[in-house]
Amino acid sequence: MNLTACRLASLLLAAAVLAGCGKKKAANSEKPEAAPVAQSVAGAAPAEPHPKGTDLSVAPPESLSSQELSDGTPSATGISQDAATAGVPDKLLVNDQAYDAWFKKHHLDLNDPKMLDRDTDGDGATNREEFVADTDPRDPKSRPGIHKVIRLKEYSEVRVPLILESVAGRTAKIKRTDEGGDSKFDSVTVGQSVGGMRVEKILVRHETDKNGQAVDLSRVDLEDPATKAKVVLVKDMPARSAASYAVLTAGSGVTMKVHQGDVFNWPAQNGTAYQVIDLRADQVVIQEVETQRVWTIPK
């Protein structure tokens, strides 16, 4: 084969190879681009429909009888959580299924927006308080203890303008702080009066603290002749007047003003009597008269 023939054969072979590559490229260009495996843009709509194939935002409640809650647990009513609580305030939504179970157990209407604040059995405790205490909201005999119901709403302290300075034998030295800023000292014995209060008892008492230091805990007991209110003066300590009071309240809206030593009955507590043992700005201590049980009522 001469040189010209060899060159012609080479050109023909190259043309055939180029033609084959062009066909392959055209074939590849006709194939659709593969879908991405996952969304890369935050907030993009999911490619798959709802697992149940149902649009929960538009379907009527009756069409959702086979639906489940978002965590896969069927609701107590057999319908979706969104449908069951449509129009119900946030505080009544059954996000905590304990509410759902408790409402169902006691046959309460979950769709009533005021149900938690109602007193269904008239025992003085709201359904919310009964839920917290896990008592029966339809049985007036089943109610939370008073410590579960009431709270300290307000505290007002009135101090006695008298401070015990010292006790020597049967005589007490008392400083009066109601003299326009100028303190006045009175020395009194049992039966005498100071600041309008009668001296009932004078007691000398000395103790030792945990560090072995002597502590003077002497005291003077006083009584208001008009009201019979009693006040105890302890050395160097301000005393609280019997006029000090606390206002107790409950979720049902009931309020009551009490003083130290008062015995009271909380409404709908079946005549149970309680006595105020101590008053403070942050708590009130009460005792049930019959059982002697003591409770601290916080603010």
Sequence and secondary structure as in RCSB ss.txt:
>XXXX:A:sequence
MNLTACRLASLLLAAAVLAGCGKKKAANSEKPEAAPVAQSVAGAAPAEPHPKGTDLSVAPPESLSSQELSDGTPS
ATGISQDAATAGVPDKLLVNDQAYDAWFKKHHLDLNDPKMLDRDTDGDGATNREEFVADTDPRDPKSRPGIHKVI
RLKEYSEVRVPLILESVAGRTAKIKRTDEGGDSKFDSVTVGQSVGGMRVEKILVRHETDKNGQAVDLSRVDLEDP
ATKAKVVLVKDMPARSAASYAVLTAGSGVTMKVHQGDVFNWPAQNGTAYQVIDLRADQVVIQEVETQRVWTIPK
>XXXX:A:secstr
  HHHHHHHHHHHHHHHHHHHHHHHHHHHTS     SS  STT   SS  TTS  TTTS GGGGTT   TTS   
TTSS HHHHTTT  GGG TTSHHHHHHHHHTT  TT TTGGG  TT SS  HHHHHHHT  TT TTS   HHHHE
EEEEEE  EESEEEEEEETTEEEEEE  STT  EEEEE TT EETTEEEEEEE  EEE TTS EEE  EEEEE T
TT  EEEEETT  EE TT EEEEEETTS EEEE TT EEE TTSTT EEEEEEE SSEEEEEETTT  EEEEE 
